[in-house]
Amino acid sequence: MSRLLEVSNISGGYNIHKPVLHQLQFHVDEGEIVGLIGLNGAGKSTMIKLILGLYKPVNGTILINGVDNNDISDQDRRRIFSVIFQDYQKYQLTLRENAALGAVDKMQDDKSIRHALALAGADSIASGDLDINLGKIEDDGVELSGGQWQRLALARAYMSDATFIIMDEPTAALDPIAESEMYSQFAKALSHQAAILISHRLASAKMVDKIYVLSNGVICESGTHDVLLERKGVYAEMWEKQSSWYKEECAI
């Protein structure tokens, strides 16, 4: 199994004089799903922006397929990575165009678009007219719910041929149980792609191959869900506080 991403001794952030991250080390192998877990403000999104070349590290190296990140063009990064951010875009375009922005060469491939929408759990819109206008610019535009927009953003990732998918807390508009279901569907839908799932909620925890726990700008723990629970550290404390969110309660 080849090493797709290797982060070595990375420090940095949006302000080079006050690094948010300190000496981070972790890796992602080909086809591996990794969870980057931490509370809000731990530095998770900062790490992703360093990987994407949006920030420059103060020190350390990031290798992508063995190539230094500084030597990779923005065009190649867009080919390698498909990213879904928490503040995903709501494009005032047709449903077809919104989904196929992840792979414009498939813009007229109805079968692939509907399949991506179905994988994303957008069943309510997957079987309808792909050429309906979304948003409020056009008079006949249809407004989607927050959850539907979120699933549409996920469909764009499924449309992409990128070898690496990054989900940066894109499930904020969903309730915890719907979030858990989306992550489960996401994990099943991945084939050859590697992925990083970033969250301060732990819906994805049991579905990943490996977890890195980020706290105060450093990786304080790593391992599988079960191993980290046994250690009774930061992760176990987070899980104890959140586990009840993912249990469906019977109405009384």
ROKOLGU-785137 format. One record per residue: residue in one letter; x, y, z of N, C-alpha, C in turn. Coordinates in steps of 0.05 Angstrom, whole numbers, plus 5000, padded with zeros to 4 digits. Example, Ala and Ser with C-alpha at 12.3 -4.5 7.8 and 13.67 -1.06 7.14 Angstrom:
BEGIN
A526448865156524649105156526449345156;S525749555142527349795143525850015157;
***
This chain:
BEGIN
M501749765000500050005000501850255000;S501350424981503150664978502250894996;R504051055004503551285021502651525004;L500151605007498951824991499652095003;L499452115029499952375042501752325066;E503852485069505552475093506152755103;V505352805127505753055141507953015162;S510153165159512453135178513153395191;N512853395217513853625234512753895225;I510153895217509054145207508154325230;S508954575228508054795245507055015227;G504955165235504055385219501255455224;G500155635208497455735210497155985193;Y494956125197494456375181496356595189;N497456595213499356795222502056645228;I504056695211506556555214507956625240;H507256845252508556925277507256795302;K504756685298503456545319502256285308;P503956085304503055835293500855705309;V498855605295496555465308497355165313;L498955065294499754775295502654755302;H503354545317506154515326507154225322;Q509054195303510453945299508553705294;L506653755276504753535270505953325252;Q505353075258506252845242503952655239;F503152595214501252385209501352305179;H500152095172500152005144497551875136;V497051865110494651735099495551565076;D494951305077495751125056493551105035;E494251005012492350974989489950814998;G487550924993485050784999484250795028;E485750935045485250945074483351185081;I481651135100479851345110480851415138;V481551675141482651765167480851975179;G480451965205478952165219480852355233;L480352615229481852825243479952955262;I480152885288478152955308479353165327;G477653345336478453545355476253745361;L476353875383474354085390474654325371;N472654495371472854735355475354895363;G476854995343479255155349481754985353;A481554725349483854555354485954575331;G485054675308486954705285486454515262;K484154385262483554185241483354315213;S481854525211481554655185484154785176;T485654885195488355005189490154795176;M490054545186491654335175490854285146;I488254275140487354225113488254455094;K488154695104488954925087491954915081;L493554805099496354755094496754545073;I495154325075495354115055494654215027;L492654385026491654495000493354724990;G495354805005497155014996496055295000;L493855315015492655575020494255725041;Y495555585059497455695078500155565073;K502255705080504955595078505955535107;P507055295111508055225138510455375146;V510755415172513155545183515555355180;N515055105186517154895182515754625177;G517354435169516354165163515754135134;T514953885127514453825099511753675097;I510453715074508053565066508653435039;L508553165039509053015014506452905004;I505852934979503552824966504452634944;N503952384947505052174929508152204927;G509352274950512252294951513452554940;V511652734931512552984920512053214940;D514053384943513753614962511453784953;N509753854972507354014967508054274953;N510354394959511154644947511754624917;D512154374908512754334880510354244864;I507954244876505554154863503954404855;S503054414830501554644820498654644832;D497454874832494654894841492854724824;Q493454714798491854544780491954254787;D494354164794494653874801493353824828;R493454014847492053974872489053944868;R487954104850485054084844484353814832;R486253694818485853434806486053214827;I487853254847488353054868486153064889;F485453304898483653334921480853424912;S478853314925476153414924475353484953;V474653734958474253824985471453934989;I470253855012467653955019468054105046;F467854365045468154525069465554565084;Q465654645109463254705125461654925112;D463055125101461655345087461555295057;Y460455065050460154975022458555185007;Q458855184980457555384963454755284955;K452955474954450255424943450055574917;Y450655434895450855554869448055604857;Q447455844849444855914837444855824808;L444955564804445055444778442955224777;T442955064756441154834755442154614773;L440454424779441254194795443454044781;R443254014755445253874739447954014742;E447954274739450454424740451654414768;N450054434789450954424816452454154821;A451253934813452453674818454953634801;A454853704775456953644756459253834758;L459154044775461554214778463854054789;G463253824801465353644810466753494788;A465553494764466653354741465253464716;V466153694706464653824685464453664659;D466353474656466153304632463853104633;K462453084657460152914659457553074661;M457653324652455353504655452853384642;Q453053234621450753124607450252834613;D451752734633451552444640449452414662;D446952394654444752384673445052154693;K445951924683446251684700448251734722;S450551854716452551904736451652114756;I450252314746449252524764447152414784;R445252264773443252144791444451954811;H446451804802447851614820449251764843;A450651984836452052144856450052264876;L447752364866445752474884444652264902;A444252024892443151804908445151724929;L447751704922449851634941449951844964;A449452094957449552314977447052324994;G445052144988442652145004440652354995;A441052474972439152674961436952544945;D435652334957433752184942431352344933;S430652544949428252704942428652874917;I431152924909431553084885433052914863;A433952674870435552514851433852424827;S431252374831429552264810428052474795;G428352734803426852944790428253064766;D427353294757428453434734431253544741;L433253454727436053544733436453834723;D434753934707435054204696433454414710;I432354354733430954554749432954754759;N432155004761433855214772433655214802;L435955244815436055254844436755534853;G435655614876436155884887434056084878;K434656334881432656544877433256734854;I435356684839435956864817433856844795;E433156594788431056554767428356554780;D426356644765423556664776422556384784;D423356184769422355914775424355754792;G426155894805428155764821426955624846;V428055394852427155234875429255254897;E428355324921430155344944430255074959;L432654984965433054734979433354785009;S432954585025433454605054436454605058;G437354675082440154675089441354395085;G439854185094440753915091440953825062;Q439053915045439253845017441553975003;W442154225009444454364998447054215006;Q447054125031449353975041449853715026;R447653575021447853325006448653374977;L447753594966448553664939451553724937;A452653844958455553894959457053624960;L455953434975457153174977457053024950;A454853064935454552944909456753044890;R457553294893459653404876462253254881;A462753174906465153024912465052744900;Y462652624900462352354888462752364857;M462052594845462352624816465252654809;S466952744827469752794821471252534818;D473352544801475152314798477652344816;A477552534835479852584852480552324868;T483152294874484052064889483852104919;F483252354927483252424956480952604961;I479152524979476852684987477252785015;I476753045020476853165046474153275053;M473153195076470553305086471153465111;D471053735109471653915131469154005145;E468153835163465653885178463353985161;P462653835140460453935123457753865132;T457453735156454953635165453653795187;A454554045190453554215212450554265212;A449354265188446454315186444754065192;L446053845196444553595201444453525230;D442353395238442253295266444253065269;P445052995293447152795297446552525284;I443952435284443352175273443552185242;A442552395230442752435201445652455193;E447252585210450152615205451452345204;S450752175224451951905226451151745201;E448751765192447851615168449351715143;M449751975141451252085118454051975117;Y455451985140458151885141458351585135;S456351435144456251145138455951105108;Q454251255095453851235066456351315052;F457651525062460151625049462351405050;A462651275073464751075076464150835057;K461650765053460950535036461350615007;A460950865000461150954972463950974962;L465851014980468651044971469650784960;S471150804938472350564927475350574929;H476650704910479550724910480550974924;Q478751154930479651414942480551384971;A482451554978483051605006481451835016;A481151865042479552085052480452165080;I480052425085480252535112477552645120;L476452555142473952655153474552815178;I473953075177474553255198472053325214;S472153305240469853375256470453415285;H468753575298468853585327466653415339;R464853315322462953115329463952845319;L463252625333464552375328462952165312;A461152265295459452085279461051905262;S463352005252464951845233466951655247;A467051675274469251545288469451245284;K467251105283467350815280467750725251;M467550915233467650845204470350875191;V472250995206474851055194476850835201;D479050825186481150635191482950715213;K483150985217485051085237484151365246;I484551435271483751695282486151835292;Y486352095285488352275298486752485314;V487552515339486152705356487852955359;L486753185351488253435352487253595376;S489153695392488453855415490654065420;N489854315422491754525427494054535406;G493354475382495354495360497254255357;V496854045372498553805370496753555368;I497853345356496453085356497152945382;C495152925399495552815425495052515427;E493452405408492852125408492452025379;S492851775375492151655349491651355353;G489851255336489150975337486350925327;T485350685330482650635322480750725344;H478150715338476150795357476350625383;D476550365380476650195403479150235420;V481450265406483950305420483850565436;L482850775424482751035438480851035461;L478650885459476850865482478250725506;E479850525500481350375521483350555535;R484450745521486450925532485251125552;K482651175550481251355568482551625569;G483251735546484451995544482452205533;V483452385517481852605506479552495489;Y480252305471478152195453475952065469;A476751895489474751755505472951945520;E474052165529472352365543470352495523;M471252555499469452675479467252475472;W468052225469466052015462463951985483;E464851985508463051955531460952175531;K461752415524459952645525458052645501;Q458852525478457352545454455852295446;S456552065457455351815448452351805449;S451151935468448251935470446852075447;W448352245433447152395410446352195388;Y447751975386447451795363445651555369;K444251575391442351365398439551475394;E438051335377435351425372433651355396;E432151555405430451525429427551475421;C426351285435423551235429421751455442;A419851545427418051745438416251615459;I415751765480414151665502411351775500;
***
